[in-house]
Amino acid sequence: MDRYLLNQRMGRKVGTAYFNPKKFGALHKPCMKDMLAFLNCLALNHNSDDKCARQKELLGTCMDAQRNKNRKSMGSINYHLQRLSRGRK
């Protein structure tokens, strides 16, 4: 069967990116509220950046504060390779 028809039947188009929402649902998103406020302001003001200076400033300070924090390491590549190989036994 044609790959295009198979993917259309399954609900996804060929060549589009797919992100599993469950995978990223548990991540902590500290600046999400500020980013949504800035994007909503842009949408309401027809992408006029001058009218959204306050939201832009708040988002910038939030992002700068996150940059300075130490982030928890996701582990080395060797750890992930060992974890994946354990599941195949």
C-alpha positions in Angstrom: 0.0 0.0 0.0 1.2 3.5 -0.7 2.9 5.1 2.3 1.0 8.4 1.8 -2.4 6.7 1.9 -1.4 4.6 4.9 -0.3 7.7 6.9 -3.4 9.6 5.8 -5.6 6.8 7.1 -3.7 6.7 10.4 -4.3 10.5 10.8 -0.8 12.0 10.2 0.6 13.6 7.1 3.9 12.5 5.7 6.9 14.7 6.6 5.3 16.5 9.6 6.9 16.6 13.0 5.2 14.7 15.8 5.8 15.3 19.5 4.4 13.1 22.1 2.6 15.4 24.6 2.8 12.9 27.4 6.6 12.9 27.2 6.8 16.6 27.9 3.9 17.0 30.3 5.8 16.4 33.5 8.5 19.0 32.7 8.6 22.1 34.8 7.9 25.1 32.7 8.7 28.2 34.9 8.2 30.9 32.3 5.1 29.5 30.6 2.7 32.1 32.0 4.9 35.0 31.1 5.4 33.7 27.6 1.7 33.1 27.1 0.9 36.6 28.3 3.5 38.1 25.9 2.1 36.0 22.9 -1.5 36.9 23.8 -0.5 40.6 23.9 1.1 40.3 20.5 -2.0 38.7 19.1 -4.3 41.3 20.5 -2.1 44.2 19.3 -1.4 42.8 15.8 2.2 42.0 16.5 3.0 45.4 17.8 6.0 44.9 20.0 5.9 48.5 21.4 2.5 47.9 23.1 3.8 44.7 24.8 6.9 46.1 26.4 5.8 45.2 30.0 5.1 41.5 29.1 8.4 41.3 27.1 10.3 42.7 30.1 8.7 40.2 32.4 9.5 37.3 30.1 13.1 38.4 29.7 13.6 38.6 33.5 12.1 35.2 34.0 14.3 33.7 31.3 17.4 35.4 32.7 16.6 34.0 36.2 16.3 30.5 34.7 19.6 30.8 32.9 21.5 31.3 36.2 19.9 28.3 38.0 21.7 25.0 38.0 19.8 22.5 36.0 19.5 18.8 36.9 21.6 16.7 34.6 19.7 14.2 32.4 22.6 11.7 32.8 25.4 10.7 30.5 25.0 9.0 27.2 26.4 5.8 28.7 23.7 5.7 31.3 21.0 6.0 28.7 22.5 3.4 26.5 22.7 1.0 29.5 19.1 1.8 30.4 17.9 1.1 26.8 19.9 -2.2 26.5 18.4 -3.5 29.8 14.9 -3.4 28.4 15.8 -5.6 25.4 17.0 -8.7 27.4 
